[in-house]
Amino acid sequence: MEKLLKIFSPNFLWGGKQGKGPLYRHMFNYSRLWRSAVMLTALSAILPLLAISWFDYNVTRKAVKAETFSHTSRTVSNTKRTISAFLAERKSALDFIVHDNIYEELIDPVRLAIILKNLRKAFGGITDIGVIDASGQQIAYIGPYSLEGKNYKDQDWFKEIVGKGIFVSDVFLGFRNEPHLVIAISYELPDGTFYILRTSIDTDRLTKQLLNLELGAQGNAFIINTQGVLQTPARHHEKVFEKIAIPVPEYSPKTEVLQYNDPDEGSQVLGYAYIPDTPFILMIVKNKDEMMKSWHKTRFEILIFLSIGILIVMVGIIGFATFFVNNIYIADQRRIKTLHQVEYSNKLASIGRLAAGVAHEINNPLAIINEKSGLIKDIFQLRETYATDEKLIGLVDAIHASVARCGAITKQLLNFARHMDFSFQPVDLKKIIQEVIGFLGREAEYRNIKISVNVSEDIPQFESDRGKLQQVFLNLLNNAFAALSDGGNLDISAILLRDERIRLTVEDTGCGIPEKDLKKIFEPFFSTRTNVGGTGLGLSITYSLIQEIGGTIDVNSTVDVGTRFIITLPLSAKNMKEKNNAPAPRGR
């Protein structure tokens, strides 16, 4: 998982250590810079998106809610008009009958039966019809019950119709034990008395009209009286003549819609209207969640749109922030790398000057020792006693040999120091390799490292930078020596390629480099020997130096088997001065 994360994560999250000193520190805390850039950009982009979505969310919700209430109000109003028309037709029919027929005709059973027949034919649902005189006595009756002669004087409806002239009753069972309502109308006679024409109407047609309303699966439509008693059946409430749990709404001359919470069914929308000149209140109840289904779908679409929008914005922001911060980080890495290269070059130049000074200082006493030892040998040659003393002559020769060896070492120091300044000139590859090995020969013997050099004889002198080549070989040999902690072989070979290039191989039998580290060994500050003094700059500088002289370097390695560095150098100096800033190659 960590390996996969490193592949897709930016460089600055896995950058190497910083150098010492203020000049070599990173210019920024790149992780914090990246987080700040992502957060600020995200807030700038997402907050307006959230604000627009929130605004659209609320506007849409209010619009859907308003439409829901408006639809309920229209349904209640239309149903109210239908019920009012239902009752008004029957009242108008009774009013027409009393004006179209004289009292004597109405109390005639034959005529009254014809009228009932015509009413049933015209309207349906008419159960019976009767005529009641001013004393409350029913003097004529046509219907399925024996109600002729019954007195209604003490009934509340009789008292009400005397005062109002028209009456619509609550739904009741009566003698027939079936739900019905009564419509009665009074007519004043010329002698100052009056009579009442009364008819009973079944509530079936009224109930069917309410049940046929399209109110959804949880919708409900019913009629109650002013005491809250059901006048028609309700889908989800009590039976007829039982009191509903919903409080009776206050009177209003127009249709009203309100919201209330039912403990069992949740939030409900209630529309109601008082039916004029009747004791009835029309009520339509709808489940708010069911009515808001369209809004729930819209809300889901808004949330999906918002989520996708935020995801796209965040991907873009993270991508751009990572790209720009990573470029700044890479530029900063190059700056630090350049500073280290300058520092390293200055150190080498200082070492070269120091070596030259030391060589000169040592050469003077060596010359004196050589001169005095030669004089001693000459003196010994004058006397036969000393001239034939092999041990004494051998000691003088040993002094001469040691002086010669010290002279050779100082000469190597002078040659190394002489080429610290970078310049292109004809160089002998084999000689340069041997000079570098000369500095490390004693260490190789001490550590039991066998060095073999195989440089093809057909490699001519070629133009390159002697000092940079020395640094390259010195770095590679030091790297190999570090890998050969328990001794081993170090093979250096070079051949001439057909394309006028030299391929040079430095191969050791050391501990090898893990595959996961091969991709990063040329990066600045990366080192597998941090705990034992590694700086992580040797191979990075080697890579840069080889690029500066027009060459390339590659590496392959196997853990516990060894490592091979392959360097390709041009014979011609034509393109050597062009610097190549390409990223370090990955190990294979």
C-alpha positions as CSV (number, residue, x, y, z in Angstrom):
1,M,0.0,0.0,0.0
2,E,2.8,2.4,0.9
3,K,4.6,1.6,-2.4
4,L,1.4,2.3,-4.3
5,L,0.9,5.5,-2.4
6,K,4.4,6.7,-3.2
7,I,3.8,6.1,-6.9
8,F,0.8,8.4,-7.1
9,S,1.9,10.9,-4.5
10,P,3.9,14.1,-5.2
11,N,7.6,14.2,-4.8
12,F,7.5,16.8,-1.9
13,L,5.7,14.3,0.3
14,W,8.6,11.9,0.0
15,G,11.5,14.3,-0.5
16,G,14.9,13.5,1.0
17,K,16.5,15.2,4.0
18,Q,17.7,18.8,3.8
19,G,21.3,20.0,3.9
20,K,22.8,21.7,6.8
21,G,22.9,25.5,6.9
22,P,20.4,28.2,6.0
23,L,21.3,28.2,2.3
24,Y,20.5,24.5,1.9
25,R,17.1,24.4,3.6
26,H,13.9,24.2,1.6
27,M,12.3,27.5,0.9
28,F,8.9,26.3,2.1
29,N,7.2,23.7,4.1
30,Y,5.8,22.1,1.0
31,S,3.3,19.8,2.7
32,R,1.8,22.7,4.5
33,L,1.9,24.9,1.4
34,W,0.1,22.2,-0.5
35,R,-2.5,21.8,2.2
36,S,-3.0,25.6,2.4
37,A,-3.4,25.9,-1.4
38,V,-5.9,23.0,-1.6
39,M,-7.9,24.3,1.4
40,L,-8.0,28.0,0.3
41,T,-8.8,27.1,-3.3
42,A,-11.4,24.5,-2.3
43,L,-13.1,27.0,0.0
44,S,-13.1,29.7,-2.7
45,A,-14.6,27.2,-5.3
46,I,-16.8,25.1,-3.1
47,L,-18.4,27.7,-0.9
48,P,-20.2,29.5,-3.8
49,L,-21.2,26.1,-5.1
50,L,-22.6,25.2,-1.6
51,A,-24.3,28.6,-1.4
52,I,-26.0,28.2,-4.8
53,S,-27.1,24.6,-4.0
54,W,-28.4,25.7,-0.6
55,F,-30.4,28.6,-2.2
56,D,-31.7,26.3,-4.9
57,Y,-32.5,23.6,-2.3
58,N,-34.6,26.1,-0.2
59,V,-36.3,27.7,-3.2
60,T,-37.2,24.4,-4.6
61,R,-38.4,23.1,-1.3
62,K,-40.6,26.2,-0.7
63,A,-41.9,26.0,-4.2
64,V,-42.9,22.3,-3.8
65,K,-44.4,23.0,-0.4
66,A,-46.4,25.9,-1.8
67,E,-47.6,23.8,-4.7
68,T,-48.5,21.0,-2.3
69,F,-50.6,23.4,-0.2
70,S,-52.1,25.0,-3.3
71,H,-53.1,21.7,-4.8
72,T,-54.7,20.7,-1.5
73,S,-56.5,23.9,-1.4
74,R,-57.8,23.5,-4.9
75,T,-58.9,20.0,-4.2
76,V,-60.8,21.1,-1.1
77,S,-62.4,24.0,-2.9
78,N,-63.5,21.9,-5.9
79,T,-64.9,19.2,-3.6
80,K,-66.7,21.8,-1.5
81,R,-68.3,23.2,-4.6
82,T,-69.4,19.7,-5.6
83,I,-70.9,18.9,-2.3
84,S,-72.6,22.3,-2.1
85,A,-74.0,21.8,-5.6
86,F,-75.2,18.3,-4.5
87,L,-77.1,19.7,-1.6
88,A,-78.2,22.9,-3.5
89,E,-79.8,20.8,-6.3
90,R,-82.0,18.9,-3.8
91,K,-82.9,22.1,-1.9
92,S,-83.8,23.7,-5.2
93,A,-85.9,20.7,-6.2
94,L,-87.9,20.9,-3.0
95,D,-88.3,24.6,-3.4
96,F,-89.7,24.0,-6.9
97,I,-92.1,21.4,-5.7
98,V,-93.7,23.6,-3.0
99,H,-94.1,26.4,-5.5
100,D,-95.4,24.1,-8.3
101,N,-97.9,22.2,-6.2
102,I,-100.7,23.4,-3.9
103,Y,-100.9,22.0,-0.4
104,E,-103.9,19.8,-1.3
105,E,-101.9,18.2,-4.1
106,L,-98.9,17.5,-1.8
107,I,-100.9,15.8,0.8
108,D,-102.5,13.6,-1.8
109,P,-100.6,10.2,-1.5
110,V,-100.9,9.5,-5.3
111,R,-99.5,12.9,-6.2
112,L,-96.8,12.7,-3.5
113,A,-95.8,9.2,-4.8
114,I,-95.4,10.6,-8.3
115,I,-93.2,13.4,-6.9
116,L,-91.0,10.9,-5.1
117,K,-90.7,8.8,-8.2
118,N,-89.6,11.8,-10.2
119,L,-87.1,12.9,-7.6
120,R,-85.5,9.5,-7.5
121,K,-85.4,9.4,-11.3
122,A,-83.8,12.9,-11.4
123,F,-81.3,12.6,-8.5
124,G,-81.3,9.2,-7.1
125,G,-80.6,8.4,-3.4
126,I,-84.0,9.9,-2.3
127,T,-85.4,7.5,0.3
128,D,-88.8,9.1,1.2
129,I,-90.8,12.3,1.2
130,G,-93.3,13.7,3.7
131,V,-95.4,16.7,4.5
132,I,-95.5,18.1,8.0
133,D,-98.0,20.7,9.2
134,A,-97.4,23.6,11.5
135,S,-98.1,21.5,14.6
136,G,-95.3,19.1,13.8
137,Q,-97.7,16.4,12.7
138,Q,-96.7,14.4,9.5
139,I,-99.9,14.3,7.6
140,A,-98.6,12.7,4.4
141,Y,-95.7,10.3,3.9
142,I,-94.4,8.1,1.0
143,G,-91.5,5.8,1.8
144,P,-90.5,2.4,3.2
145,Y,-91.4,3.2,6.8
146,S,-94.7,3.9,8.7
147,L,-94.0,7.4,9.6
148,E,-97.4,9.0,8.8
149,G,-98.9,10.6,11.9
150,K,-95.5,11.0,13.7
151,N,-95.1,14.3,15.5
152,Y,-91.8,16.2,15.2
153,K,-92.8,19.3,17.2
154,D,-90.2,18.7,19.9
155,Q,-87.3,17.9,17.5
156,D,-84.5,20.4,17.2
157,W,-84.6,20.4,13.5
158,F,-88.3,21.3,13.5
159,K,-87.6,24.3,15.7
160,E,-84.6,25.4,13.5
161,I,-86.6,25.2,10.2
162,V,-89.4,27.3,11.8
163,G,-86.9,30.1,12.3
164,K,-84.8,29.7,9.1
165,G,-87.2,28.3,6.5
166,I,-84.7,25.6,5.4
167,F,-82.8,22.9,7.1
168,V,-80.1,20.4,6.3
169,S,-79.5,17.9,9.1
170,D,-76.5,16.0,10.3
171,V,-76.1,12.5,9.1
172,F,-78.1,10.2,11.5
173,L,-79.5,6.7,11.6
174,G,-83.1,7.5,12.5
175,F,-85.9,4.9,12.5
176,R,-84.4,3.1,9.4
177,N,-81.1,2.5,11.2
178,E,-79.2,3.6,8.1
179,P,-76.9,6.7,7.7
180,H,-78.9,9.5,6.0
181,L,-79.5,13.2,6.1
182,V,-82.7,15.2,5.9
183,I,-83.4,18.3,3.8
184,A,-86.5,20.2,4.8
185,I,-88.1,23.4,3.4
186,S,-91.0,25.3,4.8
187,Y,-93.7,27.1,2.8
188,E,-96.1,29.7,4.2
189,L,-99.7,29.4,3.3
190,P,-102.1,32.3,2.5
191,D,-103.8,31.9,5.9
192,G,-100.6,32.6,7.7
193,T,-99.8,29.0,8.6
194,F,-97.1,26.9,7.0
195,Y,-96.2,23.4,6.2
196,I,-92.8,21.6,5.7
197,L,-91.8,19.4,2.8
198,R,-89.2,17.0,4.1
199,T,-87.1,14.4,2.3
200,S,-84.4,11.9,3.4
201,I,-81.3,11.4,1.3
202,D,-78.9,8.5,1.4
203,T,-75.2,9.5,1.9
204,D,-73.9,6.8,-0.4
205,R,-73.5,9.1,-3.4
206,L,-71.8,11.7,-1.1
207,T,-69.5,9.1,0.2
208,K,-68.6,7.8,-3.2
209,Q,-67.7,11.3,-4.4
210,L,-65.2,11.7,-1.5
211,L,-63.7,8.2,-2.0
212,N,-63.2,8.8,-5.7
213,L,-60.9,11.7,-5.1
214,E,-57.3,11.1,-6.1
215,L,-55.5,11.7,-2.9
216,G,-52.7,9.2,-3.0
217,A,-52.2,6.0,-1.0
218,Q,-52.4,7.8,2.3
219,G,-54.8,10.6,1.4
220,N,-58.1,10.8,3.2
221,A,-61.3,12.8,2.6
222,F,-64.3,12.9,4.9
223,I,-67.0,15.2,6.3
224,I,-67.5,16.0,10.0
225,N,-70.0,18.2,11.8
226,T,-69.2,21.1,14.0
227,Q,-68.8,18.7,17.0
228,G,-66.1,16.7,15.2
229,V,-68.3,13.6,14.5
230,L,-67.8,11.8,11.3
231,Q,-70.6,12.2,8.8
232,T,-69.0,10.0,6.1
233,P,-66.6,7.0,6.3
234,A,-62.9,7.8,6.4
235,R,-60.1,5.7,5.1
236,H,-57.8,5.8,8.1
237,H,-60.1,7.3,10.8
238,E,-63.0,6.2,13.0
239,K,-66.3,4.9,11.7
240,V,-69.3,7.1,11.0
241,F,-70.7,8.8,14.1
242,E,-67.4,8.5,16.0
243,K,-65.4,11.5,16.9
244,I,-62.2,12.0,15.1
245,A,-58.8,12.7,16.9
246,I,-58.2,15.8,14.8
247,P,-59.3,18.9,16.6
248,V,-62.2,20.7,14.9
249,P,-60.7,23.6,13.0
250,E,-61.9,27.1,13.6
251,Y,-64.5,28.6,11.3
252,S,-63.3,30.3,8.1
253,P,-65.5,31.5,5.2
254,K,-62.8,30.3,2.8
255,T,-60.8,27.2,2.3
256,E,-57.9,26.8,4.7
257,V,-54.8,24.6,4.6
258,L,-52.6,23.9,7.6
259,Q,-49.9,21.4,8.7
260,Y,-50.1,19.3,11.8
261,N,-48.2,16.3,13.3
262,D,-50.0,13.0,13.8
263,P,-48.3,10.8,16.5
264,D,-48.9,7.7,14.4
265,E,-48.7,8.9,10.8
266,G,-46.2,11.8,11.1
267,S,-46.5,15.2,9.4
268,Q,-49.9,15.7,7.7
269,V,-51.4,18.5,5.5
270,L,-55.0,19.3,6.4
271,G,-57.3,21.2,4.1
272,Y,-60.8,22.1,5.2
273,A,-63.8,24.2,4.3
274,Y,-67.1,24.9,6.0
275,I,-70.0,24.1,3.7
276,P,-72.4,27.1,3.7
277,D,-75.9,26.6,5.2
278,T,-75.0,23.1,6.5
279,P,-73.5,21.7,9.7
280,F,-70.8,20.1,7.6
281,I,-67.1,20.6,7.5
282,L,-65.2,19.1,4.5
283,M,-61.8,17.8,5.5
284,I,-59.0,16.4,3.2
285,V,-55.9,15.0,4.9
286,K,-52.7,14.1,3.0
287,N,-49.4,12.7,4.2
288,K,-46.8,15.4,3.7
289,D,-44.0,13.0,2.9
290,E,-46.1,11.4,0.2
291,M,-47.0,14.7,-1.2
292,M,-43.3,15.8,-1.1
293,K,-42.1,12.7,-3.1
294,S,-41.3,14.9,-6.1
295,W,-39.3,17.2,-3.8
296,H,-37.5,14.2,-2.3
297,K,-36.5,13.2,-5.8
298,T,-35.4,16.7,-6.6
299,R,-33.5,16.9,-3.4
300,F,-31.7,13.7,-4.2
301,E,-30.8,15.0,-7.6
302,I,-29.5,18.2,-6.1
303,L,-27.4,16.3,-3.6
304,I,-26.0,14.1,-6.4
305,F,-25.2,17.1,-8.5
306,L,-23.6,18.8,-5.5
307,S,-21.5,15.7,-4.7
308,I,-20.3,15.3,-8.3
309,G,-19.6,19.0,-8.6
310,I,-17.5,19.0,-5.3
311,L,-15.7,15.8,-6.5
312,I,-14.8,17.4,-9.8
313,V,-13.7,20.6,-8.2
314,M,-11.6,18.8,-5.6
315,V,-9.9,16.6,-8.2
316,G,-9.1,19.7,-10.3
317,I,-7.9,21.6,-7.3
318,I,-5.8,18.8,-5.9
319,G,-4.3,18.1,-9.3
320,F,-3.4,21.8,-10.0
321,A,-2.2,22.4,-6.5
322,T,0.0,19.2,-6.6
323,F,1.3,20.2,-10.0
324,F,2.4,23.7,-9.1
325,V,3.7,22.9,-5.6
326,N,5.6,20.0,-7.0
327,N,7.2,22.2,-9.6
328,I,8.2,24.7,-7.0
329,Y,9.6,21.8,-4.9
330,I,11.6,20.4,-7.8
331,A,13.0,23.9,-8.5
332,D,14.0,24.2,-4.9
333,Q,15.6,20.8,-5.0
334,R,17.7,21.9,-8.0
335,R,18.7,25.0,-6.2
336,I,19.8,23.1,-3.1
337,K,21.5,20.5,-5.4
338,T,23.4,23.3,-7.2
339,L,24.5,24.8,-4.0
340,H,25.8,21.5,-2.8
341,Q,27.6,20.9,-6.0
342,V,29.3,24.3,-5.8
343,E,30.2,23.6,-2.2
344,Y,31.6,20.2,-3.1
345,S,33.6,21.6,-6.0
346,N,35.0,24.3,-3.7
347,K,36.0,21.6,-1.2
348,L,37.7,19.6,-3.9
349,A,39.5,22.7,-5.1
350,S,40.6,23.5,-1.6
351,I,41.7,20.0,-1.1
352,G,43.7,20.2,-4.3
353,R,45.4,23.4,-3.3
354,L,46.1,21.9,0.1
355,A,47.5,18.8,-1.5
356,A,49.7,20.9,-3.7
357,G,51.0,22.8,-0.8
358,V,51.6,19.6,1.2
359,A,53.4,18.0,-1.8
360,H,55.7,21.0,-2.2
361,E,56.4,21.1,1.5
362,I,57.2,17.3,1.6
363,N,59.3,17.4,-1.5
364,N,61.8,19.8,0.1
365,P,62.8,17.5,3.0
366,L,62.5,14.5,0.7
367,A,65.1,16.1,-1.6
368,I,67.4,16.7,1.4
369,I,67.0,13.1,2.6
370,N,67.6,11.8,-0.9
371,E,70.7,14.0,-1.2
372,K,72.1,13.1,2.2
373,S,71.4,9.3,1.8
374,G,73.2,9.5,-1.6
375,L,76.1,11.2,0.0
376,I,76.2,8.5,2.7
377,K,76.2,5.8,0.1
378,D,79.0,7.5,-1.8
379,I,81.1,7.7,1.4
380,F,80.4,4.1,2.1
381,Q,81.7,3.2,-1.3
382,L,85.1,4.8,-0.5
383,R,85.8,2.4,2.3
384,E,85.9,-1.3,1.5
385,T,84.7,-2.2,5.0
386,Y,81.4,-0.4,4.4
387,A,81.1,-1.1,0.7
388,T,81.1,-4.8,1.3
389,D,78.5,-4.6,4.1
390,E,75.4,-5.6,2.3
391,K,73.1,-4.9,5.2
392,L,74.3,-1.4,5.6
393,I,74.1,-0.8,1.8
394,G,70.6,-2.3,1.9
395,L,69.5,0.1,4.6
396,V,70.7,3.0,2.5
397,D,68.9,1.6,-0.6
398,A,65.7,1.3,1.5
399,I,65.9,4.9,2.4
400,H,66.3,5.7,-1.4
401,A,63.3,3.5,-2.2
402,S,61.1,5.1,0.5
403,V,62.1,8.6,-0.7
404,A,61.2,7.5,-4.3
405,R,57.8,6.2,-3.1
406,C,57.1,9.4,-1.2
407,G,58.1,11.3,-4.3
408,A,55.6,9.3,-6.4
409,I,52.8,10.0,-3.9
410,T,53.5,13.7,-3.9
411,K,53.6,13.6,-7.7
412,Q,50.2,12.1,-7.7
413,L,48.9,14.7,-5.3
414,L,50.3,17.4,-7.6
415,N,48.7,15.8,-10.7
416,F,45.3,15.6,-8.9
417,A,45.5,19.2,-7.7
418,R,46.6,20.4,-11.1
419,H,43.3,19.3,-12.6
420,M,40.9,20.6,-10.1
421,D,39.9,23.5,-12.4
422,F,37.4,22.2,-14.9
423,S,38.5,22.3,-18.6
424,F,38.2,20.1,-21.6
425,Q,41.5,18.6,-22.8
426,P,42.8,15.3,-24.2
427,V,42.8,12.7,-21.5
428,D,44.0,9.1,-21.1
429,L,41.2,7.1,-19.5
430,K,43.4,4.3,-18.2
431,K,45.9,6.7,-16.6
432,I,43.1,8.6,-14.9
433,I,41.7,5.3,-13.5
434,Q,45.1,4.3,-12.2
435,E,45.7,7.7,-10.6
436,V,42.4,7.4,-8.7
437,I,43.2,3.8,-7.7
438,G,46.6,5.0,-6.5
439,F,44.9,7.0,-3.7
440,L,42.8,4.1,-2.6
441,G,45.3,1.2,-3.1
442,R,46.4,1.0,0.5
443,E,42.8,0.9,1.7
444,A,41.9,-1.8,-0.8
445,E,44.8,-3.9,0.5
446,Y,43.9,-3.3,4.1
447,R,40.2,-4.3,3.4
448,N,41.0,-7.2,1.2
449,I,39.4,-5.7,-1.9
450,K,40.8,-7.0,-5.2
451,I,40.7,-4.3,-7.9
452,S,41.0,-5.3,-11.5
453,V,41.3,-2.8,-14.4
454,N,40.6,-3.9,-18.0
455,V,40.8,-0.9,-20.4
456,S,40.7,-1.8,-24.1
457,E,43.9,-0.8,-25.9
458,D,42.0,0.6,-28.9
459,I,40.5,3.4,-26.7
460,P,42.4,6.6,-27.9
461,Q,42.9,9.8,-25.9
462,F,39.7,11.8,-26.1
463,E,38.5,15.3,-25.1
464,S,36.9,15.5,-21.7
465,D,37.3,17.2,-18.3
466,R,40.0,15.5,-16.4
467,G,39.0,16.8,-13.0
468,K,35.4,15.8,-13.4
469,L,36.4,12.3,-14.5
470,Q,38.6,12.0,-11.4
471,Q,35.6,13.0,-9.2
472,V,33.4,10.5,-11.0
473,F,35.8,7.6,-10.5
474,L,36.6,8.7,-6.9
475,N,32.9,8.8,-6.1
476,L,32.1,5.4,-7.7
477,L,35.1,3.7,-6.0
478,N,34.1,5.1,-2.6
479,N,30.6,3.9,-3.2
480,A,31.9,0.4,-4.1
481,F,34.2,0.3,-1.1
482,A,31.3,1.1,1.2
483,A,29.3,-1.8,-0.4
484,L,32.4,-4.2,0.0
485,S,32.5,-4.0,3.8
486,D,33.8,-7.6,4.1
487,G,36.1,-7.6,1.1
488,G,35.4,-8.7,-2.4
489,N,36.1,-7.8,-6.1
490,L,35.9,-4.5,-7.9
491,D,36.2,-4.7,-11.6
492,I,36.7,-1.7,-13.9
493,S,36.5,-2.2,-17.6
494,A,36.1,0.0,-20.7
495,I,35.5,-0.7,-24.4
496,L,35.2,1.4,-27.5
497,L,31.7,1.3,-29.1
498,R,31.1,1.6,-32.8
499,D,29.3,4.9,-32.5
500,E,32.5,6.6,-31.2
501,R,31.5,6.3,-27.6
502,I,33.2,4.6,-24.7
503,R,31.3,2.3,-22.4
504,L,32.9,2.1,-19.0
505,T,31.7,-0.4,-16.4
506,V,32.3,-0.3,-12.6
507,E,31.1,-3.5,-11.0
508,D,31.4,-4.7,-7.4
509,T,30.4,-7.9,-5.6
510,G,29.0,-6.0,-2.6
511,C,25.7,-5.9,-0.7
512,G,23.7,-4.6,-3.7
513,I,20.9,-2.0,-3.7
514,P,17.2,-3.0,-3.1
515,E,15.0,-2.6,-6.1
516,K,12.8,0.0,-4.3
517,D,15.8,2.2,-3.9
518,L,17.2,1.9,-7.4
519,K,14.8,4.6,-8.7
520,K,16.1,7.1,-6.2
521,I,19.8,6.6,-5.8
522,F,20.6,9.6,-8.1
523,E,18.3,11.9,-6.2
524,P,19.9,14.5,-3.9
525,F,20.2,13.6,-0.3
526,F,19.0,10.0,-0.8
527,S,21.4,7.6,1.0
528,T,21.1,4.0,2.2
529,R,24.0,4.8,4.6
530,T,22.6,7.7,6.5
531,N,23.3,6.1,9.9
532,V,27.0,5.5,9.0
533,G,27.9,8.9,7.6
534,G,26.3,8.9,4.1
535,T,25.3,12.3,2.8
536,G,23.3,11.2,-0.2
537,L,25.2,13.6,-2.6
538,G,27.9,11.3,-4.0
539,L,25.9,9.6,-6.8
540,S,23.7,12.7,-7.4
541,I,26.9,14.8,-8.1
542,T,28.3,11.9,-10.1
543,Y,25.2,11.9,-12.3
544,S,25.4,15.7,-12.8
545,L,29.2,15.6,-13.6
546,I,28.6,12.8,-16.2
547,Q,25.9,14.9,-17.8
548,E,28.1,17.9,-17.9
549,I,30.8,16.0,-19.9
550,G,28.1,14.7,-22.3
551,G,27.8,11.1,-20.9
552,T,25.1,9.0,-19.4
553,I,25.0,6.6,-16.4
554,D,22.8,3.7,-15.6
555,V,22.7,1.1,-12.9
556,N,21.5,-2.3,-12.2
557,S,21.9,-4.2,-9.0
558,T,20.9,-7.4,-7.1
559,V,20.8,-7.6,-3.3
560,D,23.7,-9.7,-1.9
561,V,25.1,-10.2,-5.5
562,G,26.5,-6.8,-6.5
563,T,26.0,-3.6,-8.3
564,R,27.1,-2.5,-11.8
565,F,27.3,1.1,-12.9
566,I,27.5,1.6,-16.7
567,I,28.9,4.9,-18.0
568,T,28.8,6.0,-21.6
569,L,31.2,8.8,-22.7
570,P,31.6,10.5,-26.1
571,L,35.0,10.6,-27.8
572,S,34.2,14.1,-29.2
573,A,33.8,17.2,-27.1
574,K,31.4,18.8,-29.5
575,N,28.3,18.5,-27.3
576,M,30.0,18.1,-23.9
577,K,29.3,21.6,-22.7
578,E,25.6,21.3,-23.1
579,K,24.0,20.6,-19.7
580,N,21.3,18.1,-19.5
581,N,18.6,18.7,-16.9
582,A,16.7,15.5,-17.5
583,P,15.6,13.6,-14.4
584,A,17.7,10.7,-13.1
585,P,17.2,7.4,-14.9
586,R,15.6,4.6,-13.0
587,G,17.5,1.4,-12.2
588,R,16.7,-1.7,-14.1
